[in-house]
Amino acid sequence: MRNAPEPILAIKRNHFKCSKRLPKVEKSMNVFIKGLNGCWMRQTDLQRYRDLFLVNGHTIVDDPAESDLILLWTCAFRRDYRDNSLAQIERYLKDYKAEVIVAGCLPDIDQELLHQHFKGRVLNWRDDESKIKEFFRTFNKTLGEIERNVSESKLCDDVAEYRKQHPDKPASFADQFIKLHISEGCRFECTYCSELLAFPPYRSFSESILVEACKLAIEKSGHKEIMLLGDSIGDYGHDIDSSLPLLMQKIKAIDAGVTISLHGLNPAHFIKFFDEMASFLAKGVIKHISLPIQSASEHILKLMKRSYTRAEIDRIFTLFNDIKFAGFETHLIIGFPGESEVDFEETLNFVLRHRPKYVLASGFMETFGAPASMLPGKVDEDTKRRRLREAGERIQAAGIICNTDDSALSAARFHTLNHIDIIPKEA
């Protein structure tokens, strides 16, 4: 979260050049900010960077050709996104005269690889507050003083129709909801996860701020479908004497018509709050839930250090089926080290039996530094490709929407990610 298809680019060692000139921060700069992130959660970080430059007297521009400074938030949660970030760094260095600063996840996930290709200034996520103070000594306000906009307005009612009408604008499934960013960071230790190398310590955002932001968004738009986003939303509240169910209850209390969707809920957290989640489902509070299982093989789940068992995910999905709740999706990692044909079939048959609405099936992509990179039993690339292709074909033949690394949707996402050079000027 995979086959690994051939890398999106052939990385050339020592190919990237240093930035061509350094702006003088004493003067007002034109700043271009670009997110290369594959996840929705980083939008609040991009917003804070944008607001930081604005409040310190600089200008945010939509065209990198008009900029004095280009800030790239990189993504490296898996190999294809890492390679794409490296390719985009190269593109911006080649095509524009401004200084390029590399920010985001790549600097911590693979510092050595980035250094081999980029010699400019690096603003890694974990140390961004101190790095910004170091890089921009004349700033009157610090990043820590910039408020986070935890809510984003609903963009459309139907994302597929929106994409047809606006092919030049980015849109995702989450844009059909008011997005509420409730936390950052993750407390799990999954062996394949590269993001743990970049995440700051887990932090729940203020319950009162979240509820008020949600209330204002509903009042402003009239929309009442809310999606909760975070790197690990089930951990919400552990550090502020709250919990995910408590937050959901307070959001639901805003208006009787509110429905809540949960993005990326770890099955272990569903089990932890099983009775509360079952009650929310029975009352129609939950409209959609993304519950990545990654595998349905007990053997593979243990190697992944996923904090749940095969029996527990079977209990969850059986609940969905029994109450005829169709609004659930899941994610799979195919070809994880040690995965046998039996493990693969067990996972595929589990999905076909429980029939989620959507499945994201990704081939395992190894990240240097993640514990899974040291596991024995590597699955060869041909086998991963064959299993991934078979999974996609069998899942789609059962009438379930399935997206894989090689799908047209994945290719379209990279195209949009790389070619939409605008972030909204308004929060």
C-alpha positions, -999 to +999 in steps of 0.1 A: +000+000+000+028-034-046+033-062-081+054-042-086+051-031-121+082-019-137+092+013-119+076+044-135+110+057-144+145+044-146+163+063-119+196+077-130+221+081-102+236+115-097+214+129-124+196+157-107+211+192-105+212+216-076+188+245-077+199+273-100+196+302-076+187+310-041+161+337-034+168+363-008+142+358+019+145+394+030+124+403+000+089+392-009+090+360-029+066+344-054+062+309-040+048+278-059+037+249-038+031+214-053+018+183-036+030+150-051+012+131-023-010+101-031-031+106+001-057+131+010-044+137+045-015+159+035-037+187+022-038+203+056+001+204+057+002+220+023-024+245+035-003+254+065+028+259+043+008+281+020-006+302+048+028+305+064+043+322+033+012+344+029+012+357+065+049+365+062+044+387+032+050+364+003+028+356-027+015+322-037+015+317-074-002+291-096+025+290-123+060+277-113+075+298-141+065+329-121+080+317-089+112+325-070+108+294-048+092+260-056+083+238-027+076+202-035+058+179-010+071+145-020+055+111-015+073+078-011+049+055+006+056+029-021+081+026-049+060+040-078+051+071-058+088+075-047+100+072-083+073+097-094+085+122-068+121+118-080+110+123-116+090+154-107+120+169-088+140+164-119+114+181-141+111+211-119+148+215-117+152+213-154+122+234-165+122+263-140+148+288-127+135+290-092+151+273-062+135+239-055+130+228-019+121+192-014+096+187+015+073+159+027+078+122+032+106+112+008+135+128+028+128+105+058+117+074+040+148+073+018+172+100+027+202+084+010+184+079-023+172+115-023+207+128-015+221+108-045+197+127-068+192+161-052+217+185-036+194+213-027+176+222+006+154+196+022+125+203+044+116+169+059+082+166+075+093+155+110+116+185+114+097+211+093+093+236+121+130+238+129+140+236+092+117+265+083+132+286+111+167+278+097+158+284+061+137+315+065+152+335+094+132+366+085+098+351+090+078+369+116+055+340+123+065+304+127+048+273+113+037+264+149+016+296+149-003+287+117-037+272+123-046+240+105-078+240+084-092+207+095-122+207+071-126+208+034-158+215+015-176+189-006-166+193-043-192+172-061-221+147-057-207+122-082-169+120-087-172+100-119-195+125-135-173+154-123-142+139-139-160+136-172-171+173-171-138+186-157-110+163-170-084+190-162-092+192-125-082+167-098-111+148-081-112+118-058-139+097-041-134+117-009-145+149-028-181+137-026-180+144+012-171+172+036-136+160+046-127+163+082-090+157+091-090+144+126-054+133+133-019+127+120+005+099+125+000+062+133+007+040+163+007+006+146+040-011+135+030-028+102+062-043+088+056-031+052+048+005+061+072+031+049+052+060+062+063+052+098+097+064+088+083+098+081+053+103+104+056+128+133+044+115+167+006+106+167-016+136+174-053+139+177-067+173+167-089+191+192-123+176+195-140+210+200-122+225+169-133+195+148-169+196+158-171+234+153-154+231+119-178+204+109-208+224+121-197+255+101-191+234+070-226+219+072-242+254+078-223+269+049-229+242+023-260+224+035-242+191+029-243+166+057-221+137+045-189+138+064-157+117+058-132+114+087-096+113+075-063+106+092-034+082+090-049+061+118-084+074+126-091+046+151-065+059+174-082+092+176-085+106+211-061+083+229-039+114+237-068+138+246-092+117+266-116+110+238-121+083+212-134+078+176-169+067+187-171+097+211-161+121+182-186+104+159-214+109+185-206+146+188-206+150+150-238+132+146-254+154+173-248+185+150-277+175+128-300+145+126-293+142+089-255+138+093-239+106+080-203+097+086-178+078+064-146+064+077-114+063+056-087+037+063-100+023+095-077-005+108-098-036+114-082-038+149-100-006+158-133-018+144-129-049+167-120-026+196-151-006+191-172-034+177-204-027+196-203+010+190-196+005+153-224-021+150-248+004+166-238+032+142-243+009+113-277-003+126-288+034+129-276+043+095-250+067+108-221+052+088-225+056+050-192+043+038-162+026+055-128+018+041-113-011+060-080-023+045-074-059+055-043-063+033-045-101+035-070-128+048-042-153+055-034-157+092+002-165+082+006-133+062-012-111+087+014-122+113+043-114+090+027-080+084+022-074+121-014-065+115-031-063+149-060-086+141-068-122+131-085-138+102-114-147+125-118-110+135-120-097+099-144-125+091-165-113+120-165-077+107-173-086+071-200-111+082-217-082+101-217-061+070-232-089+050-258-099+076-272-064+080-269-059+042-245-029+045-230-025+011-209+006+015-176-010+025-143-013+006-110-030+013-073-030+002-051-059-005-013-063-008-005-091-032+029-109-032+040-100+003+072-119+013+062-155+023+029-154+005+022-188-010-005-198-036-026-210-007-023-177+011-032-158-021-062-180-028-074-177+008-074-139+005-090-138-029-118-163-018-124-142+014-130-111-008-152-129-032-173-144-004-179-111+014-182-089-017-170-054-008-181-026-030-145-018-041-111-034-038-077-018-042-053-047-050-017-036-050+015-056-056+039-055-027+066-029-032+096-031-009+109-001+010+144+000+022+144+004+060+109-011+065+111-044+084+094-063+055+125-056+034+144-081+056+118-109+055+127-141+036+106-157+010+105-128-015+079-134-042+093-129-077+080-101-100+065-124-125+045-143-098+033-110-083+022-097-117+003-129-124-014-130-090-023-093-093-037-098-128-057-128-117-070-110-086-082-081-107-099-104-133-117-126-108-128-097-085-142-077-114-159-109-129-178-111-096-192-076-102-169-059-077-150-027-086-113-035-085-084-011-090-048-024-095-014-009-101-017-014-138-053+000-142-063+030-162-075+047-130-040+044-115-024+059-146-049+087-146-042+095-110-005+099-117-013+121-147-035+144-126-010+144-098+018+156-120+000+179-143-023+199-121+000+226-108-025+245-087-034+244-050-064+264-039-056+299-027-086+298-003-089+275+026 
